[in-house]
């Protein structure tokens, strides 16, 4: 989960991103991130139902906060994601004060067909194809959400281009076009993160954790 890590002061925001990341890699934050990596790998080895719960979490976090996604996931639980009718799921989302209760209840119910396929998608040799499959076949899942889901189940090959990461890129690289509205734009912008990750020998999904810590002071799933 992207939860706050105590006792470590985040480096100054005006420093170049990779300089800040290297500082954190040599700090106690790296221990917290190491634990998170183990948690994600363990999730990817979990049951198909558990993995589906992580997909639902990513459906819930789109256009809202990670904290809200975590809270809603905990309140609804695996049984709700798997078994509630669309009406009951909608009502439960509304009860826990989740904003997009109509649309996201529909997305979750309509995505249940993929439960049996998820373990093989997570373990597939071609992770790019797994991400494409999710984007093309699951309502409510775009490149950011698919990348987020795969990272949270132990696939660290992709950049999660949320508003915090995009803001950091735009501040550091104002000369570049940082856009994600289309597939072409997302993949082009993602290459910036992939290059940065290669520069410091980190997988992109792990670099995201460090960048999130810098941007928000937190480590959340």
VMD Tcl script that draws the C-alpha trace (Angstrom):
set ca {
  {0.00 0.00 0.00}
  {1.08 3.55 -0.53}
  {1.30 4.38 3.16}
  {3.37 7.05 4.82}
  {6.89 6.08 5.88}
  {7.96 7.64 9.15}
  {11.26 9.05 10.24}
  {12.75 10.01 6.89}
  {12.74 13.50 5.50}
  {11.96 13.71 1.81}
  {14.68 15.36 -0.26}
  {14.16 18.85 -1.63}
  {11.69 18.94 -4.52}
  {13.87 21.22 -6.66}
  {16.61 18.58 -6.94}
  {16.69 16.53 -10.18}
  {14.50 13.46 -9.92}
  {17.21 10.83 -10.21}
  {19.40 12.62 -7.68}
  {16.54 12.51 -5.22}
  {15.86 8.85 -5.97}
  {19.50 7.92 -5.39}
  {19.40 9.69 -2.04}
  {16.35 7.68 -1.03}
  {17.93 4.46 -2.25}
  {20.68 5.07 0.33}
  {18.19 5.87 3.10}
  {15.82 3.85 5.32}
  {13.10 4.48 2.71}
  {14.70 1.73 0.63}
  {13.80 -0.75 3.39}
  {10.14 0.27 3.20}
  {10.19 -0.05 -0.57}
  {11.87 -3.44 -0.33}
  {9.00 -4.63 1.87}
  {6.52 -3.28 -0.64}
  {8.23 -5.16 -3.47}
  {7.90 -8.41 -1.51}
  {4.23 -7.61 -0.83}
  {3.55 -7.09 -4.53}
  {5.31 -10.32 -5.54}
  {3.35 -12.20 -2.90}
  {0.10 -10.72 -4.24}
  {0.95 -11.98 -7.72}
  {1.30 -15.50 -6.31}
  {-2.05 -15.26 -4.54}
  {-5.36 -16.76 -5.53}
  {-7.15 -15.62 -8.66}
  {-9.75 -14.03 -6.39}
  {-7.12 -12.05 -4.52}
  {-5.56 -10.87 -7.79}
  {-9.01 -9.78 -8.98}
  {-9.33 -7.71 -5.81}
  {-6.18 -5.86 -6.86}
  {-7.67 -5.24 -10.28}
  {-10.77 -3.81 -8.58}
  {-8.55 -1.58 -6.48}
  {-7.06 -0.12 -9.65}
  {-10.52 0.36 -11.14}
  {-11.47 2.28 -8.00}
  {-8.41 4.55 -7.93}
  {-8.94 6.08 -11.39}
  {-9.70 9.81 -10.99}
  {-9.63 9.53 -7.22}
  {-6.98 9.08 -4.53}
  {-5.03 5.94 -3.74}
  {-6.12 6.35 -0.13}
  {-9.76 6.26 -1.17}
  {-9.08 3.19 -3.29}
  {-7.45 1.38 -0.36}
  {-10.24 2.34 2.04}
  {-12.96 1.27 -0.38}
  {-11.21 -2.00 -1.18}
  {-11.00 -2.83 2.52}
  {-14.65 -1.94 3.14}
  {-16.09 -3.86 0.18}
  {-13.81 -6.88 0.48}
  {-13.20 -9.79 -1.85}
  {-16.69 -11.23 -1.44}
  {-18.28 -7.97 -2.51}
  {-16.10 -7.64 -5.59}
  {-16.81 -11.21 -6.63}
  {-20.43 -11.75 -5.65}
  {-22.46 -8.60 -5.05}
  {-25.04 -7.72 -7.64}
  {-24.37 -4.48 -9.46}
  {-27.13 -2.80 -7.45}
  {-25.78 -4.00 -4.10}
  {-22.21 -3.09 -5.05}
  {-23.35 0.35 -6.16}
  {-25.19 0.87 -2.88}
  {-22.17 -0.26 -0.85}
  {-19.85 2.07 -2.76}
  {-22.25 4.90 -2.13}
  {-22.47 3.98 1.55}
  {-18.70 4.21 2.00}
  {-18.79 7.63 0.27}
  {-17.04 6.55 -2.89}
  {-17.81 9.18 -5.53}
  {-18.22 7.19 -8.74}
  {-20.45 4.47 -7.37}
  {-22.63 4.04 -10.48}
  {-19.87 3.71 -13.06}
  {-17.34 1.74 -11.02}
  {-19.88 -0.81 -9.78}
  {-20.69 -1.46 -13.43}
  {-17.02 -1.79 -14.34}
  {-16.32 -4.25 -11.52}
  {-19.31 -6.49 -12.24}
  {-18.57 -6.48 -15.97}
  {-14.95 -7.47 -15.37}
  {-15.65 -10.67 -13.40}
  {-15.29 -12.80 -16.50}
  {-11.51 -12.27 -16.35}
  {-10.97 -13.78 -12.89}
  {-9.88 -17.18 -14.21}
  {-7.49 -15.59 -16.71}
  {-5.68 -13.27 -14.30}
  {-3.00 -15.66 -12.92}
  {-1.79 -16.54 -16.42}
  {-1.81 -12.87 -17.47}
  {0.30 -11.95 -14.45}
  {2.78 -14.77 -15.10}
  {2.92 -14.35 -18.89}
  {6.35 -13.98 -20.44}
  {5.20 -11.06 -22.59}
  {4.06 -8.51 -20.02}
  {3.46 -5.92 -22.73}
  {0.86 -8.20 -24.29}
  {-0.73 -8.75 -20.88}
  {-1.11 -5.02 -20.46}
  {-2.55 -4.62 -23.95}
  {-5.06 -7.37 -23.23}
  {-6.25 -5.64 -20.07}
  {-6.55 -2.26 -21.78}
  {-8.46 -3.70 -24.73}
  {-10.83 -5.93 -22.78}
  {-11.61 -4.42 -19.37}
  {-13.96 -1.45 -19.11}
  {-12.38 1.32 -17.04}
  {-8.80 0.10 -17.48}
  {-6.40 2.30 -19.44}
  {-2.63 2.16 -19.63}
  {-2.13 3.82 -16.26}
  {-4.56 1.50 -14.47}
  {-3.24 -1.63 -16.22}
  {0.34 -0.67 -15.36}
  {-0.68 0.02 -11.77}
  {-2.44 -3.33 -11.47}
  {0.48 -5.29 -12.91}
  {2.95 -3.52 -10.63}
  {0.79 -4.31 -7.60}
  {0.95 -8.02 -8.45}
  {4.69 -8.10 -8.99}
  {5.23 -6.98 -12.60}
  {7.58 -3.99 -12.47}
  {8.08 -3.39 -16.21}
  {5.88 -0.32 -16.67}
  {5.57 3.31 -15.64}
  {2.43 4.42 -13.80}
  {1.86 7.87 -15.22}
  {-0.47 9.44 -12.67}
  {-0.72 13.16 -11.98}
  {2.09 13.14 -9.42}
  {4.59 11.48 -11.73}
  {3.52 13.62 -14.69}
  {3.91 16.76 -12.60}
  {7.47 15.79 -11.70}
  {8.33 15.09 -15.34}
  {6.85 18.39 -16.52}
  {8.78 20.34 -13.90}
  {12.07 18.68 -14.73}
  {11.67 18.37 -18.49}
  {9.58 21.36 -19.65}
  {11.05 21.09 -23.12}
  {9.35 17.74 -23.70}
  {5.75 16.99 -24.58}
  {4.44 15.17 -21.51}
  {1.03 13.87 -22.51}
  {-0.91 10.65 -21.92}
  {-4.34 11.17 -23.51}
  {-3.76 8.65 -26.31}
  {-1.98 5.32 -26.53}
  {0.77 6.90 -28.61}
  {1.27 9.73 -26.11}
  {1.25 7.41 -23.11}
  {3.85 5.07 -24.58}
  {6.00 8.02 -25.70}
  {5.93 9.57 -22.23}
  {6.48 6.19 -20.61}
  {9.77 5.90 -22.53}
  {11.09 8.84 -20.50}
  {10.54 6.89 -17.29}
  {11.96 3.71 -18.82}
  {15.14 5.59 -19.76}
  {15.40 7.06 -16.27}
  {14.93 3.62 -14.74}
  {17.70 2.19 -16.92}
  {20.00 5.03 -15.91}
  {19.91 3.96 -12.27}
  {19.31 0.23 -12.81}
  {15.82 0.17 -11.33}
  {12.72 -1.46 -12.74}
  {10.17 1.23 -13.75}
  {7.51 0.07 -11.31}
  {9.98 0.37 -8.46}
  {11.20 3.77 -9.63}
  {7.55 4.82 -9.38}
  {7.54 4.03 -5.66}
  {10.53 6.29 -5.08}
  {9.05 9.06 -7.21}
  {5.74 8.79 -5.34}
  {7.61 9.12 -2.06}
  {9.30 12.26 -3.35}
  {6.08 13.76 -4.70}
  {3.75 12.92 -1.81}
  {5.86 11.84 1.14}
  {4.05 8.48 1.08}
  {4.45 4.94 -0.11}
  {1.07 3.56 -1.12}
  {0.19 0.59 -3.27}
}
mol new
graphics top color blue
foreach p $ca { graphics top sphere $p radius 0.5 }
foreach p [lrange $ca 0 end-1] q [lrange $ca 1 end] { graphics top cylinder $p $q radius 0.2 }
display resetview
